[in-house]
Each structure stands twice: as C-alpha cells, then as structure tokens.
Amino acid sequence: MKDNLLDLIQHTSKLGVIECLKIEGTDSETKITALAEDKTVIVYGKFQNPVADFIGTFGMPNLGTLNSVLSMDEYDENATITVEKNSDDQPVNIHFNTTNNDYENDYRLMSKQLVEEKVKPVKFKGASWDIEFAPSVDSIQKLKRQSSALNNEATFTVKTVGQDIRAYLGDQSSHAGNFVFTSNVGSLKKAWSYPIKVFTSILDLPGDKTVKFSDQGVAEITVDSGISTYQYLIPAQQK
C-alpha cells in the first residue's frame, strides 16, 4: 500500500499544482483523475495492477498532508497501513499505525459526491498527434537550463525548423533562448506555447516518458512509473 501511495504523491502532488485526486476502482482496474488548480494540466492515471483496497469512487484531498504522513520515519516497512470502509463498502479513511501501536495517524478520504464536485470531468475529444518522441536526458536538461536562465518566462513555444523541433523562450526584443528539442519525428504547422514550469516538473518525474505535440493546441506527456501509467494533458496557452 505504501508504495502505491508514494507513487501517487510523487506523480501528482509533487507538480505543485494538484491538491486533490479522484480514484475510481473496480476488481479489474484502478483509475486516477486530477485537475490542476490553475488548469495548466489534466492528469489521467491507471495502476498497472488493480488495487484491491481502492475499490469504489472516492477522493484524496490535501495531498500535502498525506505526503507528510508518508514521510514520517515511524511508518517504515513494518508499519500497518489500512484502508477503512463504511457500511456501503466505500473507502473513507486510511489508518497508519506502527507495529508497537505507539504512533498513529488517520488520513480522511473524500466521498464520491464531494470528489465528483471537486474534480469535474474535462471534455477532451482526443487529438491528432503530429509529433511523438521519447525525450532524452540531454533535451530535458536543456529545457530546464533555459527555464532557469529566463526565469521570468511563464511559457515556451514549440516550432518546426527544417527537420528539428525547437523550443523557444523569451522575446527577441529582450532576453531569449532556443534549442533543438528533438529531430526527425514529424512537423508542426502551428507554433503553440505551453506552461514551462509544469512541463519541466513532469519531465523531472521518475519513469519512462513519451512527449506528444498536436497542431490542435495540446501536448501530452506519458510517464510509466513501473507502478502506474500517467497521462498528462497540457493545453496550449496564450504567450
């Protein structure tokens, strides 16, 4: 259970813009949905194996609190983590306890009704992906360095130049930078801008990654953590 919870926290709360998850679990699958408070990213996830304790529909709010509890030294590999359910067999609480029963915490879950109000479905009809590639460590580091150097920039713009997909930051009338993100993977007819902070935060997450861009004004990053697969949809923004 702890590994599942840590994986959820690491791939959602660590982005700094997500504070509530919606979990939908059955015998055959366990799905995750989240929406950033600032609407910069929509997250869809799925555990590679269904989590038996997560059967039902419920919310996980205040992820910072859950992260703090999980980080406590008292809850080592010998601790007991139990998902408690109500009379309708719906998860309502996660109870943490040490082997000696000398240290306990309760993390209250959100009801189906409340989480469906908090994490409302987003209408996304899909996109035709014009660019798809696995970002190299070098290209991720280049984006982070450009972002650090031009730290007043909220977005970066993706354009096709010849056979290259280049990322541009800043304004040529002031400070600016660009680099080759990837090459020989297709072309984009339109130049769209994306929020750089959330983009680099996702690329920093552990796991195998695939990046996609569409001329329809949306990007997608897929991260396979080994425990779950997460799909991050990032709508383009006005520069």
N, C-alpha and C positions, 0 to 999 in steps of 0.2 A: 504493500500500500504506500509506504513512504516514497519509494522510487516513482510511483505514478504521480503522487502529489508534487514531488520536486520537479518532475518533468513538466507538469502543467504550469507551475510557477515560473520556471526558467524560460518557457517559451511564450508566456503571456505577460505576466506582471513585470518581468524584467525589462520590457519595452518602455515602461514608464508612462504609458497612456491607457492601460487597461486595468480596471479595478473590479470587474465582475465577469464571471463565466457562466454560461448555461450548459448544463450537462444533460444529455438525453441518452439513457442506457436501456438496452434490451439484452436478452440472452445471447444475441448474435453480434451486437456491436455497441460501442460506446463513443458518442459523438460530442464534440466541443464546439461552442459558438461564442464569439466575443466581438464587441464593437468598441473601438477606442472612444474615449470621452470626447476627443476633438475630431472624430470621424475620419482620421487620417488612414485608418486600416481596419479591415474586417477580417476576422480570423475564423477559419473552419478547421477543425482537427478531428482526428479519429485514432483511437488506440489500436495498435496492431492486433491486440487480443482483447476481447471484451472484458470489462472489469465487473466481476460478479457483484461487488458491493455498491456499484453505481447504477443498478437497475432502477429506472424511474426518471422523472424530469425534475430537476432542482437547480438552484443557483449556488455559486460560490462567490460571495461578496467579500469586500475588504481583504483582498489578496495579500496586502502588506502584512496584515495580522497573521494570516496563515503562514506566510514566509517566515515571520519572526518565531512562531511556534516551532516550525520545522527546523529552524536553525539552532534551537536550544540544545546544548550539549547533553542534557538529561535524556533526550529522546534518541538514543543510539540504536544499534541494530537489535538490541534486546527489548526495546520498548514495545508496548502494545498500542496499536492504532486501530480503533474500531469505528465503523460507520453504524450509527444507531438509527433505527427506523421507527416510524409511527405505526398506528394500528392499520393504516392503509398500505403498509409495507413500502413507504416512501422515505428516502434518506432525509434526516432532519438535523443530524449532528455528527461531528467527528470527534471522538474522545481519545485523548492522548494520556498514557499512563506509563510510569516506569515499572520495572519488574518488582521493585520493593513497595509499590503503592505509596510512595512518599512525595510524588510530584505529578500533578495532573493539569490538563487544560481541555477546554471544550471550544470547538470552533463550530458556530451555529451556521447551518445551511439555510438557503433561501427557498421558500416554497415555489412550486410550479407557477402559481398565479402571479407572484411578485416578480419572478425572474423573466417571465414572458412579457411583463410590462417594462422591465428594465432593459432587457436585451431583445429588442424587437427585430423581427426578420427584415433583412435588407433585400430589396428587389435587385437581383443581378441575373440577367438572362444569358450570361456567358459572353465570351469574347472570342474573336478570331485572333490567335496569337501569331504575330508576324516575326517575332524574334524569340528564340529559346536557347539558353545556354547554361552550362554549369560554371559559375564564376570562379576564377582562380583565386588563390590566396593573394597573389600579387595585385589583381584588379580590385579586390576588396580593400586591401591596404592603401591603394592609390586613392580610392574614393574617400576613405577615412582621413588621409593626409590632406587632400584638397578641402574637405569639410572643416578640418581643424585650422588650416591656413586662412580660409574665407569663412570664418565662423559667424559672420553676420548674415550669411545667406541661408534662407529657410528651405530653398528648393534647389534642385539641379535639373538640367534639361538633357534629354536623350535625343541624339540626332544620328542619321546615317551620313557618313562621309566616305564615298567610294565603297570599299568593302568593309569599312570599320564602323562600329557603333561607338560613338564618342559621348562622354558625359561632360557637360559644360556647367560651370559655376560662375556667378558674378556677372558683371556688365563690362563690356569692352571700354566704356567711358570711364571706368574706375578700376577696381581690382578684379581680376578674373583668372580663371584657370580651366583647363580641359585635359582629358586624357582618353586613350583608347580603352574602352571597357571590354570589348571583345571584337572579333573579326570573323568574316566569312560565315555568318549564321543567318543571313537574310537582310532585309532592309525595311526601313520605316519611311513612309511618305510624309508623316507629320512629326513635328517636334513637340513633345509634351514634357511638362515639368512635374516632378514628384518631390514630396517632403523628404529632405535628406536625412533628418535625424532618425525618423522611424525606419527608413530604408537601411541605413547603416546599422541600426540596432538589430534588425532582423538578420542581416548578413553576419553579424557577430555571434549569433546563436550557435550552439553546438549541433552538428548534424550535417548530412549531405544536402546540398542546396541546388535548386534549379530556378533561374530567373527567366521571366517571360515579359515581353512588352507587346502592346497592341496599338494599332493606329486608332482604335476606338477610345483611347484615353484611359487606359488602365494597365497596371503592372501586377504581376503575381510572383511571389517568391514561395516556393515549396521547400519545407525543411523536414527531413526524415531524421528523427532523433534516435531511432532504434527502438523506442517505446511507443511513440506516436508519430503520425504524419500530420504536419500543419500546413495549411494553405493560407497565405497572407495576401489579400487583395488590397491594392493601394490605388485609389482613384487619383487621376491627374489633378493638379491644382493650377490656378492662375499664377503666373510668375509675378 
